[in-house]
């Protein structure tokens, strides 16, 4: 069933191995200006912001589409590393190489019965919580390590914030297998019930061990599709005056204890470095180069670790895993080879202090833009002096549309824009009306039948146009569809003569509104996000909850 005259092993493909010559989908992503074999493509680019897996139920499909696009347009498709991408490097460290050539129901053993599930003693960031991560802890709710599948379920649910990911992967594997067995395009089959009953597919099942196999194969440093993504991805990218990060620029304390906008390199051990570079790099350009070299070397170490694991599985199994103690200078075998990048993708260090990371930091705090972004400590001016006009980021959800933040620097003459773009919970956006304003009320269409938190209708896209002569951002606009089904498009936020830009990305003020879910009257600081028709779109955030409202005049 899974092999044909092409020699493609379709079962291995189904489980997540990358094969650039096998792409059984009925649709393929292209650039809209690619009319005649890329001759009209020009300088169009796509930057994908990371965090590709865990939530939407089509992890393999979306990642293959992006990798296919990158294969066809290698100079115009760019990937960022998100924390949910980096943490998949833990799979080989904590599940080992079991299942790669083993069809046994016992996922902890090789064909000759040798146990290969690596030894582990919990996760450092769970210590002191109800779920400590220690198997012997009665309060941890950690299942016994009876199989790789049980360990993987615990990892996804307790340590990666992905409670549904195991079953979502099972369903995706089943959909693909049904399409392969029916010799149809994979994307023709959305749910198993869509297929007419026949003898080929009536008994299609995906076992727990096959789900574990899929994670191990898809995260294999050698042949997995996640390895392919991480190989091409970077931690930070700059194109002219535009900086792309998954999270936000970190802030680090100086010797006086105050926070300052340095460009830290926390993976460099102080004992192995001189005083001139302990605090990091002096310029953004230098820091981006050092940062991406660090990430690339760590991914190479991850791949080398896999090779060593294949040759010395028993030794690797007993040496422990990075997650137990964490840190940049972890002494486990995996920790020495790629643990520093795992730590860079975490929110906290083993001592509970915050990780100084552009992956996990956020420009938002408790649902709203951070107050310190507007402080007069010179942080933002330093970026504008280096020619930065615009920062695009993600990591923390901001509702059903990107959240422009306008930061005046050098008085009002030069502006820096920061646009957080994570709309992964767009379908959960709440709508309300504002007290004291000419405000109309709308209603979210919710998630509908879509597994993803984005819902069925909400989508957004920031578009940036650089001037080839001045190398400045001459046009930046955001367009898309909100969770209530309304289409919107901002004007050019770089147009200093557009009066709408005077209020865009700024605070509207504290406003009372009614939360329809609880029935309570609340007060919140609403921000101007954009314009929809003749109305202003304003939003307030609290944690992961976002309320939208339309206001006629602000």
C-alpha positions, 0 to 999 in steps of 0.5 A: 500500500505504502510503496509504488514504482517511484520508490517512495516509502509512503509510510515513513512520509506519513510519519513525518519524514521529509521527501522533497520529491513526494508532495501528494496535495491538491494545492501548493502555495505560490506567490501571487506575482509568480506568473511565468516561472518566477521571472516576475517575482521580483523581491517579494518575500514571506517571513513566517514567525514560528510556533508552527505546531501543537494547536491546529490539527494539521501540523504535518500538512502546514509544515510541508507546505512551508518547506515546499514553498522554501524549496521553490523560493529559497531566497524569498521564504524565511523562517523564525524559530519559535519556542514551540519549534525549539522545544521539539528538539527535546523529543530525541533527548527524552524519547531517544531513537526508539521506534525508528526501526521497531514495529513492536507494541512495546515502545521502550524496547528495541527488537532485541529487548534492550531498553532505550527510553532515556533516563529522566527525572522530571522537568526543572520548570515544574518543580515547586508546582503541583505537577513537579514532573517527578515520576515518584511524586504522587501529586505530579499526575505523571504516568509511568514510563511504560512506553514512549507514547505515555511519556510523549503524552505527558511531555505534550500536556504537562511541559509543552502546553499542548494537551490535545496535540497527541490526538490531533496528530493521530487524526492527521495521520489517519486522514493522510493514510486514508487518502494514500490508500484511496490514491487521492490527494491528501487534502481531499480528505478532511475527516475520516467520515468523508470517505465512502466505506470500502475494504481498504479504509474500514479498518484504518487505525493509528495506534499510540506507538505510531503517534510516538513514531510520528513525533520521533520521525518528524523531529528526527535531526537527520530526516524529520520535517521539523529538522528541515525547518530548524535548519533554515530558521533563524532567531532574528532577521533584519531586512533594511529598517524592519526587524523580525523576532518571534518574541521581543528584544530582551532587557537585561540588568546592568551593574547598577541593577537597572535594566538596559537595552543591551543585546545579551548573549547569555549562552556565553560562559562568563569564565570563557569570555573577556569583560568586553563581551560579557554583557552582549553585543554593542550593536543590533547588527552584530547581535543578530549575526552572533545570535543566528550563528549560535542557533545554527551551531546548536542545531548542528550539535543536535544533529551530531547528538542523534548520530551519537545516539544511534551508535551508543543508545545504552550510554545515551539512555543513562546519561539523563536529559537536559530538561531535568536541570536545564540551564545554558551549561547543562552537563548531560550529553544532549545539554552539552550539544544543544541544551543552550538553544533549548534554554534560550527558548524557555521562559525561565532559568533554573533559578526562576529568573527570566530568560533574556531571550528574543524568543520568549520575551513579549512586548505585551504584559497581561494583555496590553503593551508594556509600559516600559516601551514608552520610558525615556531610558533611551532604549527605543532611540538606540534602535532608531539610531541603528535605522530600525523603523518597524519591529514585527513579533508574535509569541503572545496572542493579541486578539483577531488582528495585529496590535500596532504600537506607536512609539515616538522617539526624538520628540515626535519627529521619528516614530518607531512602530512595533506590531505584535502579530499573533492571532492564534486565538482570534476565534475567542475574541469578545465583542462589546460596546463602550460606555460614553462613546458612540459605539456599535456592538458586534459579535464574534463568529467563534471558532466554528468547526475549526480545531484551531483557536483562530476560528473559521473566518479571522485572518490577517496579513501585515504588508511591508514595502521597502524603498529600493533607493532609500532603504526605508519602509515606505508602506506598511499596512495591515489587512484581513478579516476580523472574528465578526466577519468584517474585512478591514485594511489600515492605511499606510501607517508610515504616512506622516501626513495621514491624520488617522496615524496620529491616533493609531497604535495609541491609548484611547483611555480607560473606558467602561464596558460590559463583558457579555460572558460574565455580565459584569461591567469592567473597565479597561485601557482600550487601544486604537488598532485600526479602522473598519469602514467609518469606525475605529477598531479599539481593543483591550486585553487582559491575559489571553482575553481580548475585547473588541469594540467599534467607536465612531469617533475617538 
